Amino acid sequence: MKEQVQEIFEHWQRVMNHPRSKLDASRRRVIAARLKEGYTVEQIKAAIDGCKASEWHQGGNSSGAIYDGLTLICRNAEKLDFFIALNNRKRSRNREPWQSVGRPETFKASTPEPCSVCGRLTCLKDHRFD
């Protein structure tokens, strides 16, 4: 398990650009706890990628604070599942059209049709009497 913990930590360092961060006891503990719960190395890496894909966690919040700590991502199963879901959502948005066959269409706002007589989008005029 020691090698798995190290692999996950190095992935976090790379993805979050924290090359000088150290694998301390608290980081080692939360990673090991998630592995003991049955999460795979790939799932934990996916959670790290999900945090990186979250605009809010990368500073796009009202305070501009970045929330990318490994202890946050691996705090508990609920947090890990949340970040894995963010990663899955990011990956599904980056699909080619042929990869979405059989998936329900996402909501698309309809654009109003232009008036067939004057071409304006917001035409309320009855052109029969022009």
N, C-alpha and C positions, 0 to 999 in steps of 0.2 A: 504494500500500500504506500510505502514511502516514495517510490518512484512515481506513482500515480499522482500523489499530492504535489510533488515537484513539477510534473508535467502540466498540471492545471495551473499552478502558480506561475510558471514561465509563460503559459498562454495568456494569463491575465496581464502580466508585465508587458508583453508585446502588444496586445490589443489596446490596452488602456494607456500605453506609453508611460509606464512607470519603471524604467530600467534599473533604477537605484533602490527600489523597494526591497525590503528583506522579508523572507519567509519566517515570520515570528510565530510564537506559540498560538496566538489567537487565530491567525490565518490558517495555520496547520490544523488547529482544532475544528474550525468550521468546515474545512474541506473534508477532513477525515470523517466527521459526523455525517455529512451528506453521502459519502461513499458507503459508510456502514448502513445507511438507510436503504441502500440499493440503487442509488443513482450511479450512472456510468460516467466515466471520464468525458465521453462525448457530450452527454447531457449537461454536465457542469460547464464545459467549454461553450456549449450553445447558450447557456444562461449568461455567460460573460459577454458573448457576442450580442445577445439581446439587450443587455444594459448599454453596450456601446451604440446600438442602433436607436436607443431611446433619446430623442431630442431633449426631453425634460431632464433626464438623468445626466446629460452631457452639457448642462448649463442653460438650456432653453426654458428656464423657469423664472418666476418673478424676481428672485434674488440673484440669479445668474450663477448659483452654486452648482458645482459638479458633484454628483453622487455616484461614484464608480468604485467604491471600496469593495474589496473582495469579501470582507466580513458582512457587508450589506447584502451582496448578491447571494452568499451562501449562509445567511443568518439562520434560516429554517427552511423547511420543505415548501412552505407557502411562497416565500420570496423566490426560491429557486424555480418553482413552477411558473411564477409570474414572469420572470426574465426569460425562461425557455419559451413561453408563449409569445413574448415580444419578438424573439428571434424567429419563431415560426411565421409570425405575421409579416415580418420584414421579408423573409424568403418567399412567401406566397405573393407579395406585391411585385417581386422582381421576376415573375414568371413570364415566359413567352406566351402569346395567345393560345398556341397549340397545347401548352401544358395545363390550361384551365378547362379543357374539354370535360363536360360532365359536372362542372362546378356551377353553383348558382351565380347569376350575374350580380355584380355589385350595383348599388344604387347609382344611377347617373341622372343628374339634373337635366330635365328636358329643356331644350332651347325653343323659344317660340318661333313659329313659322312666320316669315314675312308676309305682308298683305300681297295678294296676287295682283292687285291693281297699282298701288303706289310703292310697294316694297318696304314700307315702314314696319318695324316689329310691333309697335304699339298703336296700330291704326284702329280707331274706333268708328271711323266714318263709313257710312253706307254709300258706296260708290254708284249705286243704281241710279241716283238722281243727278249725277255730274253732267 
